[in-house]
């Protein structure tokens, strides 16, 4: 549980709890679930999360056009 708290603090500084949960769910979908999420290095989780944010921004750009 302590590892999950560390992950939360490093990934979601200043975000609402709802955004934190949605972010973790999206990362778990990519990596294969909760167990795999806990086994990933924090840097890998950060990269996946940044990729998801980038992807969402690109989708929003396309929708605006």
PDBQT receptor file of N, H, CA, C and O in Angstrom, charges set to zero:
ATOM      1  N   UNK A   1       0.819  -1.189   0.000  1.00  0.00    +0.000 N 
ATOM      2  CA  UNK A   1       0.000   0.000   0.000  1.00  0.00    +0.000 C 
ATOM      3  C   UNK A   1       0.866   1.257   0.000  1.00  0.00    +0.000 C 
ATOM      4  O   UNK A   1       0.496   2.276  -0.583  1.00  0.00    +0.000 OA
ATOM      5  N   UNK A   2       2.006   1.176   0.650  1.00  0.00    +0.000 N 
ATOM      6  H   UNK A   2       2.307   0.348   1.123  1.00  0.00    +0.000 HD
ATOM      7  CA  UNK A   2       2.915   2.314   0.702  1.00  0.00    +0.000 C 
ATOM      8  C   UNK A   2       3.438   2.648  -0.701  1.00  0.00    +0.000 C 
ATOM      9  O   UNK A   2       3.613   3.819  -1.036  1.00  0.00    +0.000 OA
ATOM     10  N   UNK A   3       3.684   1.627  -1.512  1.00  0.00    +0.000 N 
ATOM     11  H   UNK A   3       3.541   0.675  -1.240  1.00  0.00    +0.000 HD
ATOM     12  CA  UNK A   3       4.157   1.852  -2.883  1.00  0.00    +0.000 C 
ATOM     13  C   UNK A   3       3.109   2.585  -3.706  1.00  0.00    +0.000 C 
ATOM     14  O   UNK A   3       3.448   3.452  -4.511  1.00  0.00    +0.000 OA
ATOM     15  N   UNK A   4       1.851   2.246  -3.513  1.00  0.00    +0.000 N 
ATOM     16  H   UNK A   4       1.576   1.541  -2.859  1.00  0.00    +0.000 HD
ATOM     17  CA  UNK A   4       0.776   2.907  -4.234  1.00  0.00    +0.000 C 
ATOM     18  C   UNK A   4       0.690   4.377  -3.840  1.00  0.00    +0.000 C 
ATOM     19  O   UNK A   4       0.429   5.226  -4.692  1.00  0.00    +0.000 OA
ATOM     20  N   UNK A   5       0.901   4.687  -2.586  1.00  0.00    +0.000 N 
ATOM     21  H   UNK A   5       1.113   3.997  -1.894  1.00  0.00    +0.000 HD
ATOM     22  CA  UNK A   5       0.895   6.073  -2.121  1.00  0.00    +0.000 C 
ATOM     23  C   UNK A   5       2.058   6.843  -2.749  1.00  0.00    +0.000 C 
ATOM     24  O   UNK A   5       1.887   7.993  -3.154  1.00  0.00    +0.000 OA
ATOM     25  N   UNK A   6       3.234   6.226  -2.833  1.00  0.00    +0.000 N 
ATOM     26  H   UNK A   6       3.374   5.292  -2.503  1.00  0.00    +0.000 HD
ATOM     27  CA  UNK A   6       4.391   6.862  -3.473  1.00  0.00    +0.000 C 
ATOM     28  C   UNK A   6       4.088   7.154  -4.941  1.00  0.00    +0.000 C 
ATOM     29  O   UNK A   6       4.402   8.231  -5.448  1.00  0.00    +0.000 OA
ATOM     30  N   UNK A   7       3.476   6.184  -5.612  1.00  0.00    +0.000 N 
ATOM     31  H   UNK A   7       3.222   5.310  -5.200  1.00  0.00    +0.000 HD
ATOM     32  CA  UNK A   7       3.103   6.353  -7.013  1.00  0.00    +0.000 C 
ATOM     33  C   UNK A   7       2.136   7.516  -7.165  1.00  0.00    +0.000 C 
ATOM     34  O   UNK A   7       2.301   8.349  -8.057  1.00  0.00    +0.000 OA
ATOM     35  N   UNK A   8       1.154   7.579  -6.322  1.00  0.00    +0.000 N 
ATOM     36  H   UNK A   8       1.020   6.902  -5.598  1.00  0.00    +0.000 HD
ATOM     37  CA  UNK A   8       0.168   8.658  -6.362  1.00  0.00    +0.000 C 
ATOM     38  C   UNK A   8       0.843  10.012  -6.196  1.00  0.00    +0.000 C 
ATOM     39  O   UNK A   8       0.557  10.949  -6.942  1.00  0.00    +0.000 OA
ATOM     40  N   UNK A   9       1.724  10.115  -5.235  1.00  0.00    +0.000 N 
ATOM     41  H   UNK A   9       1.956   9.355  -4.629  1.00  0.00    +0.000 HD
ATOM     42  CA  UNK A   9       2.394  11.385  -4.973  1.00  0.00    +0.000 C 
ATOM     43  C   UNK A   9       3.271  11.820  -6.137  1.00  0.00    +0.000 C 
ATOM     44  O   UNK A   9       3.331  13.010  -6.449  1.00  0.00    +0.000 OA
ATOM     45  N   UNK A  10       3.937  10.901  -6.772  1.00  0.00    +0.000 N 
ATOM     46  H   UNK A  10       3.889   9.935  -6.519  1.00  0.00    +0.000 HD
ATOM     47  CA  UNK A  10       4.833  11.252  -7.871  1.00  0.00    +0.000 C 
ATOM     48  C   UNK A  10       4.088  11.546  -9.166  1.00  0.00    +0.000 C 
ATOM     49  O   UNK A  10       4.512  12.412  -9.933  1.00  0.00    +0.000 OA
ATOM     50  N   UNK A  11       3.019  10.865  -9.419  1.00  0.00    +0.000 N 
ATOM     51  H   UNK A  11       2.675  10.162  -8.796  1.00  0.00    +0.000 HD
ATOM     52  CA  UNK A  11       2.313  11.022 -10.695  1.00  0.00    +0.000 C 
ATOM     53  C   UNK A  11       1.295  12.144 -10.697  1.00  0.00    +0.000 C 
ATOM     54  O   UNK A  11       1.165  12.850 -11.698  1.00  0.00    +0.000 OA
ATOM     55  N   UNK A  12       0.585  12.324  -9.630  1.00  0.00    +0.000 N 
ATOM     56  H   UNK A  12       0.690  11.751  -8.817  1.00  0.00    +0.000 HD
ATOM     57  CA  UNK A  12      -0.610  13.147  -9.664  1.00  0.00    +0.000 C 
ATOM     58  C   UNK A  12      -0.545  14.346  -8.729  1.00  0.00    +0.000 C 
ATOM     59  O   UNK A  12      -1.527  14.656  -8.055  1.00  0.00    +0.000 OA
ATOM     60  N   UNK A  13       0.562  15.002  -8.681  1.00  0.00    +0.000 N 
ATOM     61  H   UNK A  13       1.360  14.750  -9.228  1.00  0.00    +0.000 HD
ATOM     62  CA  UNK A  13       0.703  16.163  -7.808  1.00  0.00    +0.000 C 
ATOM     63  C   UNK A  13      -0.272  17.248  -8.231  1.00  0.00    +0.000 C 
ATOM     64  O   UNK A  13      -0.219  17.735  -9.360  1.00  0.00    +0.000 OA
ATOM     65  N   UNK A  14      -1.165  17.626  -7.319  1.00  0.00    +0.000 N 
ATOM     66  H   UNK A  14      -1.208  17.230  -6.402  1.00  0.00    +0.000 HD
ATOM     67  CA  UNK A  14      -2.083  18.720  -7.570  1.00  0.00    +0.000 C 
ATOM     68  C   UNK A  14      -3.336  18.356  -8.353  1.00  0.00    +0.000 C 
ATOM     69  O   UNK A  14      -4.130  19.243  -8.665  1.00  0.00    +0.000 OA
ATOM     70  N   UNK A  15      -3.540  17.105  -8.676  1.00  0.00    +0.000 N 
ATOM     71  H   UNK A  15      -2.895  16.384  -8.422  1.00  0.00    +0.000 HD
ATOM     72  CA  UNK A  15      -4.742  16.720  -9.420  1.00  0.00    +0.000 C 
ATOM     73  C   UNK A  15      -5.821  16.239  -8.452  1.00  0.00    +0.000 C 
ATOM     74  O   UNK A  15      -5.537  15.833  -7.325  1.00  0.00    +0.000 OA
ATOM     75  N   UNK A  16      -7.059  16.296  -8.921  1.00  0.00    +0.000 N 
ATOM     76  H   UNK A  16      -7.290  16.626  -9.836  1.00  0.00    +0.000 HD
ATOM     77  CA  UNK A  16      -8.159  15.827  -8.080  1.00  0.00    +0.000 C 
ATOM     78  C   UNK A  16      -8.105  14.310  -7.941  1.00  0.00    +0.000 C 
ATOM     79  O   UNK A  16      -7.479  13.621  -8.747  1.00  0.00    +0.000 OA
ATOM     80  N   UNK A  17      -8.759  13.809  -6.922  1.00  0.00    +0.000 N 
ATOM     81  H   UNK A  17      -9.267  14.368  -6.267  1.00  0.00    +0.000 HD
ATOM     82  CA  UNK A  17      -8.774  12.366  -6.684  1.00  0.00    +0.000 C 
ATOM     83  C   UNK A  17      -9.404  11.617  -7.854  1.00  0.00    +0.000 C 
ATOM     84  O   UNK A  17      -8.955  10.528  -8.212  1.00  0.00    +0.000 OA
ATOM     85  N   UNK A  18     -10.435  12.197  -8.443  1.00  0.00    +0.000 N 
ATOM     86  H   UNK A  18     -10.799  13.082  -8.152  1.00  0.00    +0.000 HD
ATOM     87  CA  UNK A  18     -11.083  11.562  -9.582  1.00  0.00    +0.000 C 
ATOM     88  C   UNK A  18     -10.102  11.423 -10.749  1.00  0.00    +0.000 C 
ATOM     89  O   UNK A  18     -10.050  10.369 -11.384  1.00  0.00    +0.000 OA
ATOM     90  N   UNK A  19      -9.335  12.457 -11.037  1.00  0.00    +0.000 N 
ATOM     91  H   UNK A  19      -9.377  13.313 -10.521  1.00  0.00    +0.000 HD
ATOM     92  CA  UNK A  19      -8.349  12.378 -12.107  1.00  0.00    +0.000 C 
ATOM     93  C   UNK A  19      -7.260  11.355 -11.792  1.00  0.00    +0.000 C 
ATOM     94  O   UNK A  19      -6.769  10.674 -12.693  1.00  0.00    +0.000 OA
ATOM     95  N   UNK A  20      -6.883  11.244 -10.527  1.00  0.00    +0.000 N 
ATOM     96  H   UNK A  20      -7.281  11.797  -9.795  1.00  0.00    +0.000 HD
ATOM     97  CA  UNK A  20      -5.899  10.249 -10.115  1.00  0.00    +0.000 C 
ATOM     98  C   UNK A  20      -6.410   8.845 -10.415  1.00  0.00    +0.000 C 
ATOM     99  O   UNK A  20      -5.696   8.019 -10.984  1.00  0.00    +0.000 OA
ATOM    100  N   UNK A  21      -7.640   8.591 -10.028  1.00  0.00    +0.000 N 
ATOM    101  H   UNK A  21      -8.220   9.261  -9.566  1.00  0.00    +0.000 HD
ATOM    102  CA  UNK A  21      -8.228   7.271 -10.235  1.00  0.00    +0.000 C 
ATOM    103  C   UNK A  21      -8.339   6.964 -11.719  1.00  0.00    +0.000 C 
ATOM    104  O   UNK A  21      -7.981   5.869 -12.152  1.00  0.00    +0.000 OA
ATOM    105  N   UNK A  22      -8.826   7.911 -12.499  1.00  0.00    +0.000 N 
ATOM    106  H   UNK A  22      -9.117   8.801 -12.147  1.00  0.00    +0.000 HD
ATOM    107  CA  UNK A  22      -8.951   7.690 -13.942  1.00  0.00    +0.000 C 
ATOM    108  C   UNK A  22      -7.588   7.433 -14.572  1.00  0.00    +0.000 C 
ATOM    109  O   UNK A  22      -7.454   6.585 -15.455  1.00  0.00    +0.000 OA
ATOM    110  N   UNK A  23      -6.579   8.168 -14.116  1.00  0.00    +0.000 N 
ATOM    111  H   UNK A  23      -6.688   8.857 -13.399  1.00  0.00    +0.000 HD
ATOM    112  CA  UNK A  23      -5.226   7.971 -14.641  1.00  0.00    +0.000 C 
ATOM    113  C   UNK A  23      -4.690   6.587 -14.334  1.00  0.00    +0.000 C 
ATOM    114  O   UNK A  23      -4.113   5.932 -15.202  1.00  0.00    +0.000 OA
ATOM    115  N   UNK A  24      -4.878   6.142 -13.103  1.00  0.00    +0.000 N 
ATOM    116  H   UNK A  24      -5.346   6.675 -12.398  1.00  0.00    +0.000 HD
ATOM    117  CA  UNK A  24      -4.401   4.809 -12.727  1.00  0.00    +0.000 C 
ATOM    118  C   UNK A  24      -5.157   3.714 -13.468  1.00  0.00    +0.000 C 
ATOM    119  O   UNK A  24      -4.566   2.708 -13.862  1.00  0.00    +0.000 OA
ATOM    120  N   UNK A  25      -6.443   3.900 -13.657  1.00  0.00    +0.000 N 
ATOM    121  H   UNK A  25      -6.923   4.717 -13.337  1.00  0.00    +0.000 HD
ATOM    122  CA  UNK A  25      -7.223   2.909 -14.403  1.00  0.00    +0.000 C 
ATOM    123  C   UNK A  25      -6.724   2.814 -15.838  1.00  0.00    +0.000 C 
ATOM    124  O   UNK A  25      -6.588   1.717 -16.380  1.00  0.00    +0.000 OA
ATOM    125  N   UNK A  26      -6.453   3.954 -16.451  1.00  0.00    +0.000 N 
ATOM    126  H   UNK A  26      -6.563   4.845 -16.010  1.00  0.00    +0.000 HD
ATOM    127  CA  UNK A  26      -5.954   3.951 -17.826  1.00  0.00    +0.000 C 
ATOM    128  C   UNK A  26      -4.594   3.266 -17.912  1.00  0.00    +0.000 C 
ATOM    129  O   UNK A  26      -4.340   2.508 -18.848  1.00  0.00    +0.000 OA
ATOM    130  N   UNK A  27      -3.722   3.526 -16.947  1.00  0.00    +0.000 N 
ATOM    131  H   UNK A  27      -3.928   4.142 -16.186  1.00  0.00    +0.000 HD
ATOM    132  CA  UNK A  27      -2.407   2.876 -16.938  1.00  0.00    +0.000 C 
ATOM    133  C   UNK A  27      -2.574   1.372 -16.746  1.00  0.00    +0.000 C 
ATOM    134  O   UNK A  27      -1.888   0.585 -17.397  1.00  0.00    +0.000 OA
ATOM    135  N   UNK A  28      -3.478   0.968 -15.860  1.00  0.00    +0.000 N 
ATOM    136  H   UNK A  28      -4.036   1.608 -15.330  1.00  0.00    +0.000 HD
ATOM    137  CA  UNK A  28      -3.706  -0.465 -15.635  1.00  0.00    +0.000 C 
ATOM    138  C   UNK A  28      -4.242  -1.147 -16.877  1.00  0.00    +0.000 C 
ATOM    139  O   UNK A  28      -3.906  -2.303 -17.134  1.00  0.00    +0.000 OA
ATOM    140  N   UNK A  29      -5.069  -0.461 -17.654  1.00  0.00    +0.000 N 
ATOM    141  H   UNK A  29      -5.342   0.478 -17.445  1.00  0.00    +0.000 HD
ATOM    142  CA  UNK A  29      -5.578  -1.040 -18.900  1.00  0.00    +0.000 C 
ATOM    143  C   UNK A  29      -4.440  -1.341 -19.865  1.00  0.00    +0.000 C 
ATOM    144  O   UNK A  29      -4.457  -2.359 -20.556  1.00  0.00    +0.000 OA
ATOM    145  N   UNK A  30      -3.466  -0.466 -19.909  1.00  0.00    +0.000 N 
ATOM    146  H   UNK A  30      -3.452   0.361 -19.347  1.00  0.00    +0.000 HD
ATOM    147  CA  UNK A  30      -2.343  -0.657 -20.815  1.00  0.00    +0.000 C 
ATOM    148  C   UNK A  30      -1.393  -1.738 -20.309  1.00  0.00    +0.000 C 
ATOM    149  O   UNK A  30      -0.940  -2.578 -21.088  1.00  0.00    +0.000 OA
ATOM    150  N   UNK A  31      -1.090  -1.725 -19.023  1.00  0.00    +0.000 N 
ATOM    151  H   UNK A  31      -1.458  -1.043 -18.391  1.00  0.00    +0.000 HD
ATOM    152  CA  UNK A  31      -0.074  -2.648 -18.513  1.00  0.00    +0.000 C 
ATOM    153  C   UNK A  31      -0.636  -4.020 -18.144  1.00  0.00    +0.000 C 
ATOM    154  O   UNK A  31       0.137  -4.958 -17.948  1.00  0.00    +0.000 OA
ATOM    155  N   UNK A  32      -1.942  -4.162 -18.044  1.00  0.00    +0.000 N 
ATOM    156  H   UNK A  32      -2.569  -3.400 -18.204  1.00  0.00    +0.000 HD
ATOM    157  CA  UNK A  32      -2.515  -5.479 -17.809  1.00  0.00    +0.000 C 
ATOM    158  C   UNK A  32      -3.096  -5.714 -16.433  1.00  0.00    +0.000 C 
ATOM    159  O   UNK A  32      -3.361  -6.862 -16.075  1.00  0.00    +0.000 OA
ATOM    160  N   UNK A  33      -3.302  -4.679 -15.654  1.00  0.00    +0.000 N 
ATOM    161  H   UNK A  33      -3.087  -3.747 -15.944  1.00  0.00    +0.000 HD
ATOM    162  CA  UNK A  33      -3.968  -4.857 -14.376  1.00  0.00    +0.000 C 
ATOM    163  C   UNK A  33      -3.181  -4.344 -13.193  1.00  0.00    +0.000 C 
ATOM    164  O   UNK A  33      -2.071  -3.829 -13.329  1.00  0.00    +0.000 OA
ATOM    165  N   UNK A  34      -3.779  -4.498 -12.041  1.00  0.00    +0.000 N 
ATOM    166  H   UNK A  34      -4.681  -4.917 -11.931  1.00  0.00    +0.000 HD
ATOM    167  CA  UNK A  34      -3.241  -3.962 -10.794  1.00  0.00    +0.000 C 
ATOM    168  C   UNK A  34      -1.896  -4.585 -10.435  1.00  0.00    +0.000 C 
ATOM    169  O   UNK A  34      -0.956  -3.873 -10.081  1.00  0.00    +0.000 OA
ATOM    170  N   UNK A  35      -1.801  -5.907 -10.525  1.00  0.00    +0.000 N 
ATOM    171  H   UNK A  35      -2.564  -6.485 -10.812  1.00  0.00    +0.000 HD
ATOM    172  CA  UNK A  35      -0.552  -6.590 -10.169  1.00  0.00    +0.000 C 
ATOM    173  C   UNK A  35       0.600  -6.104 -11.043  1.00  0.00    +0.000 C 
ATOM    174  O   UNK A  35       1.694  -5.847 -10.540  1.00  0.00    +0.000 OA
ATOM    175  N   UNK A  36       0.361  -5.975 -12.350  1.00  0.00    +0.000 N 
ATOM    176  H   UNK A  36      -0.528  -6.183 -12.758  1.00  0.00    +0.000 HD
ATOM    177  CA  UNK A  36       1.400  -5.517 -13.255  1.00  0.00    +0.000 C 
ATOM    178  C   UNK A  36       1.749  -4.058 -12.984  1.00  0.00    +0.000 C 
ATOM    179  O   UNK A  36       2.910  -3.665 -13.100  1.00  0.00    +0.000 OA
ATOM    180  N   UNK A  37       0.754  -3.255 -12.624  1.00  0.00    +0.000 N 
ATOM    181  H   UNK A  37      -0.189  -3.574 -12.529  1.00  0.00    +0.000 HD
ATOM    182  CA  UNK A  37       1.004  -1.853 -12.285  1.00  0.00    +0.000 C 
ATOM    183  C   UNK A  37       1.978  -1.759 -11.121  1.00  0.00    +0.000 C 
ATOM    184  O   UNK A  37       2.910  -0.956 -11.154  1.00  0.00    +0.000 OA
ATOM    185  N   UNK A  38       1.772  -2.568 -10.101  1.00  0.00    +0.000 N 
ATOM    186  H   UNK A  38       1.015  -3.221 -10.075  1.00  0.00    +0.000 HD
ATOM    187  CA  UNK A  38       2.648  -2.523  -8.935  1.00  0.00    +0.000 C 
ATOM    188  C   UNK A  38       4.053  -3.032  -9.248  1.00  0.00    +0.000 C 
ATOM    189  O   UNK A  38       5.010  -2.655  -8.573  1.00  0.00    +0.000 OA
ATOM    190  N   UNK A  39       4.184  -3.876 -10.258  1.00  0.00    +0.000 N 
ATOM    191  H   UNK A  39       3.406  -4.182 -10.807  1.00  0.00    +0.000 HD
ATOM    192  CA  UNK A  39       5.497  -4.412 -10.619  1.00  0.00    +0.000 C 
ATOM    193  C   UNK A  39       6.270  -3.507 -11.570  1.00  0.00    +0.000 C 
ATOM    194  O   UNK A  39       7.469  -3.701 -11.770  1.00  0.00    +0.000 OA
ATOM    195  N   UNK A  40       5.602  -2.525 -12.157  1.00  0.00    +0.000 N 
ATOM    196  H   UNK A  40       4.628  -2.367 -11.995  1.00  0.00    +0.000 HD
ATOM    197  CA  UNK A  40       6.291  -1.627 -13.083  1.00  0.00    +0.000 C 
ATOM    198  C   UNK A  40       7.165  -0.635 -12.309  1.00  0.00    +0.000 C 
ATOM    199  O   UNK A  40       6.807  -0.198 -11.216  1.00  0.00    +0.000 OA
ATOM    200  N   UNK A  41       8.310  -0.291 -12.889  1.00  0.00    +0.000 N 
ATOM    201  H   UNK A  41       8.601  -0.646 -13.777  1.00  0.00    +0.000 HD
ATOM    202  CA  UNK A  41       9.089   0.799 -12.287  1.00  0.00    +0.000 C 
ATOM    203  C   UNK A  41       8.313   2.112 -12.418  1.00  0.00    +0.000 C 
ATOM    204  O   UNK A  41       7.540   2.283 -13.361  1.00  0.00    +0.000 OA
ATOM    205  N   UNK A  42       8.512   3.026 -11.488  1.00  0.00    +0.000 N 
ATOM    206  H   UNK A  42       9.140   2.887 -10.722  1.00  0.00    +0.000 HD
ATOM    207  CA  UNK A  42       7.785   4.294 -11.510  1.00  0.00    +0.000 C 
ATOM    208  C   UNK A  42       8.024   5.065 -12.808  1.00  0.00    +0.000 C 
ATOM    209  O   UNK A  42       7.118   5.727 -13.313  1.00  0.00    +0.000 OA
ATOM    210  N   UNK A  43       9.225   4.981 -13.341  1.00  0.00    +0.000 N 
ATOM    211  H   UNK A  43       9.962   4.443 -12.930  1.00  0.00    +0.000 HD
ATOM    212  CA  UNK A  43       9.502   5.686 -14.600  1.00  0.00    +0.000 C 
ATOM    213  C   UNK A  43       8.632   5.159 -15.735  1.00  0.00    +0.000 C 
ATOM    214  O   UNK A  43       8.175   5.935 -16.574  1.00  0.00    +0.000 OA
ATOM    215  N   UNK A  44       8.401   3.863 -15.770  1.00  0.00    +0.000 N 
ATOM    216  H   UNK A  44       8.773   3.232 -15.088  1.00  0.00    +0.000 HD
ATOM    217  CA  UNK A  44       7.556   3.284 -16.810  1.00  0.00    +0.000 C 
ATOM    218  C   UNK A  44       6.113   3.749 -16.653  1.00  0.00    +0.000 C 
ATOM    219  O   UNK A  44       5.443   4.050 -17.642  1.00  0.00    +0.000 OA
ATOM    220  N   UNK A  45       5.641   3.806 -15.431  1.00  0.00    +0.000 N 
ATOM    221  H   UNK A  45       6.185   3.561 -14.628  1.00  0.00    +0.000 HD
ATOM    222  CA  UNK A  45       4.275   4.266 -15.185  1.00  0.00    +0.000 C 
ATOM    223  C   UNK A  45       4.140   5.728 -15.601  1.00  0.00    +0.000 C 
ATOM    224  O   UNK A  45       3.138   6.116 -16.200  1.00  0.00    +0.000 OA
ATOM    225  N   UNK A  46       5.147   6.535 -15.284  1.00  0.00    +0.000 N 
ATOM    226  H   UNK A  46       5.962   6.220 -14.797  1.00  0.00    +0.000 HD
ATOM    227  CA  UNK A  46       5.123   7.953 -15.690  1.00  0.00    +0.000 C 
ATOM    228  C   UNK A  46       5.065   8.097 -17.202  1.00  0.00    +0.000 C 
ATOM    229  O   UNK A  46       4.317   8.924 -17.723  1.00  0.00    +0.000 OA
ATOM    230  N   UNK A  47       5.851   7.298 -17.901  1.00  0.00    +0.000 N 
ATOM    231  H   UNK A  47       6.458   6.626 -17.477  1.00  0.00    +0.000 HD
ATOM    232  CA  UNK A  47       5.866   7.366 -19.367  1.00  0.00    +0.000 C 
ATOM    233  C   UNK A  47       4.514   6.968 -19.930  1.00  0.00    +0.000 C 
ATOM    234  O   UNK A  47       4.005   7.627 -20.837  1.00  0.00    +0.000 OA
ATOM    235  N   UNK A  48       3.927   5.909 -19.410  1.00  0.00    +0.000 N 
ATOM    236  H   UNK A  48       4.340   5.375 -18.673  1.00  0.00    +0.000 HD
ATOM    237  CA  UNK A  48       2.600   5.481 -19.876  1.00  0.00    +0.000 C 
ATOM    238  C   UNK A  48       1.582   6.587 -19.615  1.00  0.00    +0.000 C 
ATOM    239  O   UNK A  48       0.762   6.894 -20.481  1.00  0.00    +0.000 OA
ATOM    240  N   UNK A  49       1.630   7.184 -18.431  1.00  0.00    +0.000 N 
ATOM    241  H   UNK A  49       2.296   6.935 -17.728  1.00  0.00    +0.000 HD
ATOM    242  CA  UNK A  49       0.678   8.238 -18.090  1.00  0.00    +0.000 C 
ATOM    243  C   UNK A  49       0.858   9.454 -18.998  1.00  0.00    +0.000 C 
ATOM    244  O   UNK A  49      -0.128  10.033 -19.454  1.00  0.00    +0.000 OA
ATOM    245  N   UNK A  50       2.099   9.845 -19.261  1.00  0.00    +0.000 N 
ATOM    246  H   UNK A  50       2.900   9.375 -18.890  1.00  0.00    +0.000 HD
ATOM    247  CA  UNK A  50       2.355  10.973 -20.158  1.00  0.00    +0.000 C 
ATOM    248  C   UNK A  50       1.865  10.666 -21.568  1.00  0.00    +0.000 C 
ATOM    249  O   UNK A  50       1.320  11.540 -22.242  1.00  0.00    +0.000 OA
ATOM    250  N   UNK A  51       2.057   9.424 -22.014  1.00  0.00    +0.000 N 
ATOM    251  H   UNK A  51       2.500   8.714 -21.466  1.00  0.00    +0.000 HD
ATOM    252  CA  UNK A  51       1.559   9.013 -23.325  1.00  0.00    +0.000 C 
ATOM    253  C   UNK A  51       0.041   9.146 -23.383  1.00  0.00    +0.000 C 
ATOM    254  O   UNK A  51      -0.498   9.642 -24.372  1.00  0.00    +0.000 OA
ATOM    255  N   UNK A  52      -0.640   8.717 -22.350  1.00  0.00    +0.000 N 
ATOM    256  H   UNK A  52      -0.202   8.314 -21.547  1.00  0.00    +0.000 HD
ATOM    257  CA  UNK A  52      -2.101   8.809 -22.329  1.00  0.00    +0.000 C 
ATOM    258  C   UNK A  52      -2.557  10.265 -22.360  1.00  0.00    +0.000 C 
ATOM    259  O   UNK A  52      -3.532  10.596 -23.034  1.00  0.00    +0.000 OA
ATOM    260  N   UNK A  53      -1.853  11.142 -21.630  1.00  0.00    +0.000 N 
ATOM    261  H   UNK A  53      -1.060  10.873 -21.083  1.00  0.00    +0.000 HD
ATOM    262  CA  UNK A  53      -2.191  12.564 -21.666  1.00  0.00    +0.000 C 
ATOM    263  C   UNK A  53      -1.963  13.136 -23.063  1.00  0.00    +0.000 C 
ATOM    264  O   UNK A  53      -2.786  13.901 -23.565  1.00  0.00    +0.000 OA
ATOM    265  N   UNK A  54      -0.853  12.769 -23.687  1.00  0.00    +0.000 N 
ATOM    266  H   UNK A  54      -0.184  12.147 -23.279  1.00  0.00    +0.000 HD
ATOM    267  CA  UNK A  54      -0.548  13.226 -25.035  1.00  0.00    +0.000 C 
ATOM    268  C   UNK A  54      -1.628  12.755 -26.014  1.00  0.00    +0.000 C 
ATOM    269  O   UNK A  54      -2.117  13.527 -26.840  1.00  0.00    +0.000 OA
ATOM    270  N   UNK A  55      -1.980  11.502 -25.906  1.00  0.00    +0.000 N 
ATOM    271  H   UNK A  55      -1.583  10.876 -25.236  1.00  0.00    +0.000 HD
ATOM    272  CA  UNK A  55      -3.000  10.923 -26.783  1.00  0.00    +0.000 C 
ATOM    273  C   UNK A  55      -4.334  11.655 -26.612  1.00  0.00    +0.000 C 
ATOM    274  O   UNK A  55      -5.012  11.930 -27.602  1.00  0.00    +0.000 OA
ATOM    275  N   UNK A  56      -4.712  11.967 -25.400  1.00  0.00    +0.000 N 
ATOM    276  H   UNK A  56      -4.161  11.743 -24.595  1.00  0.00    +0.000 HD
ATOM    277  CA  UNK A  56      -5.966  12.684 -25.144  1.00  0.00    +0.000 C 
ATOM    278  C   UNK A  56      -5.921  14.083 -25.753  1.00  0.00    +0.000 C 
ATOM    279  O   UNK A  56      -6.917  14.549 -26.307  1.00  0.00    +0.000 OA
ATOM    280  N   UNK A  57      -4.775  14.753 -25.655  1.00  0.00    +0.000 N 
ATOM    281  H   UNK A  57      -3.967  14.375 -25.205  1.00  0.00    +0.000 HD
ATOM    282  CA  UNK A  57      -4.642  16.078 -26.250  1.00  0.00    +0.000 C 
ATOM    283  C   UNK A  57      -4.770  16.014 -27.761  1.00  0.00    +0.000 C 
ATOM    284  O   UNK A  57      -5.399  16.881 -28.367  1.00  0.00    +0.000 OA
ATOM    285  N   UNK A  58      -4.182  15.002 -28.373  1.00  0.00    +0.000 N 
ATOM    286  H   UNK A  58      -3.671  14.298 -27.880  1.00  0.00    +0.000 HD
ATOM    287  CA  UNK A  58      -4.260  14.855 -29.825  1.00  0.00    +0.000 C 
ATOM    288  C   UNK A  58      -5.707  14.600 -30.268  1.00  0.00    +0.000 C 
ATOM    289  O   UNK A  58      -6.156  15.134 -31.282  1.00  0.00    +0.000 OA
ATOM    290  N   UNK A  59      -6.409  13.801 -29.519  1.00  0.00    +0.000 N 
ATOM    291  H   UNK A  59      -6.045  13.366 -28.695  1.00  0.00    +0.000 HD
ATOM    292  CA  UNK A  59      -7.812  13.523 -29.845  1.00  0.00    +0.000 C 
ATOM    293  C   UNK A  59      -8.636  14.799 -29.735  1.00  0.00    +0.000 C 
ATOM    294  O   UNK A  59      -9.493  15.060 -30.580  1.00  0.00    +0.000 OA
ATOM    295  N   UNK A  60      -8.383  15.594 -28.701  1.00  0.00    +0.000 N 
ATOM    296  H   UNK A  60      -7.686  15.382 -28.015  1.00  0.00    +0.000 HD
ATOM    297  CA  UNK A  60      -9.101  16.853 -28.539  1.00  0.00    +0.000 C 
ATOM    298  C   UNK A  60      -8.808  17.818 -29.674  1.00  0.00    +0.000 C 
ATOM    299  O   UNK A  60      -9.701  18.543 -30.111  1.00  0.00    +0.000 OA
ATOM    300  N   UNK A  61      -7.577  17.840 -30.157  1.00  0.00    +0.000 N 
ATOM    301  H   UNK A  61      -6.851  17.251 -29.802  1.00  0.00    +0.000 HD
ATOM    302  CA  UNK A  61      -7.220  18.714 -31.287  1.00  0.00    +0.000 C 
ATOM    303  C   UNK A  61      -8.011  18.318 -32.535  1.00  0.00    +0.000 C 
ATOM    304  O   UNK A  61      -8.525  19.170 -33.259  1.00  0.00    +0.000 OA
ATOM    305  N   UNK A  62      -8.095  17.012 -32.769  1.00  0.00    +0.000 N 
ATOM    306  H   UNK A  62      -7.677  16.320 -32.181  1.00  0.00    +0.000 HD
ATOM    307  CA  UNK A  62      -8.820  16.531 -33.941  1.00  0.00    +0.000 C 
ATOM    308  C   UNK A  62     -10.304  16.862 -33.812  1.00  0.00    +0.000 C 
ATOM    309  O   UNK A  62     -10.939  17.231 -34.800  1.00  0.00    +0.000 OA
ATOM    310  N   UNK A  63     -10.856  16.738 -32.631  1.00  0.00    +0.000 N 
ATOM    311  H   UNK A  63     -10.340  16.438 -31.828  1.00  0.00    +0.000 HD
ATOM    312  CA  UNK A  63     -12.277  17.045 -32.433  1.00  0.00    +0.000 C 
ATOM    313  C   UNK A  63     -12.586  18.510 -32.668  1.00  0.00    +0.000 C 
ATOM    314  O   UNK A  63     -13.668  18.849 -33.148  1.00  0.00    +0.000 OA
ATOM    315  N   UNK A  64     -11.634  19.392 -32.330  1.00  0.00    +0.000 N 
ATOM    316  H   UNK A  64     -10.756  19.117 -31.940  1.00  0.00    +0.000 HD
ATOM    317  CA  UNK A  64     -11.858  20.825 -32.500  1.00  0.00    +0.000 C 
ATOM    318  C   UNK A  64     -11.883  21.231 -33.968  1.00  0.00    +0.000 C 
ATOM    319  O   UNK A  64     -12.531  22.216 -34.323  1.00  0.00    +0.000 OA
ATOM    320  N   UNK A  65     -11.190  20.489 -34.822  1.00  0.00    +0.000 N 
ATOM    321  H   UNK A  65     -10.664  19.689 -34.533  1.00  0.00    +0.000 HD
ATOM    322  CA  UNK A  65     -11.128  20.826 -36.240  1.00  0.00    +0.000 C 
ATOM    323  C   UNK A  65     -12.362  20.460 -36.949  1.00  0.00    +0.000 C 
ATOM    324  O   UNK A  65     -12.469  20.680 -38.156  1.00  0.00    +0.000 OA
TER     325      UNK A  65
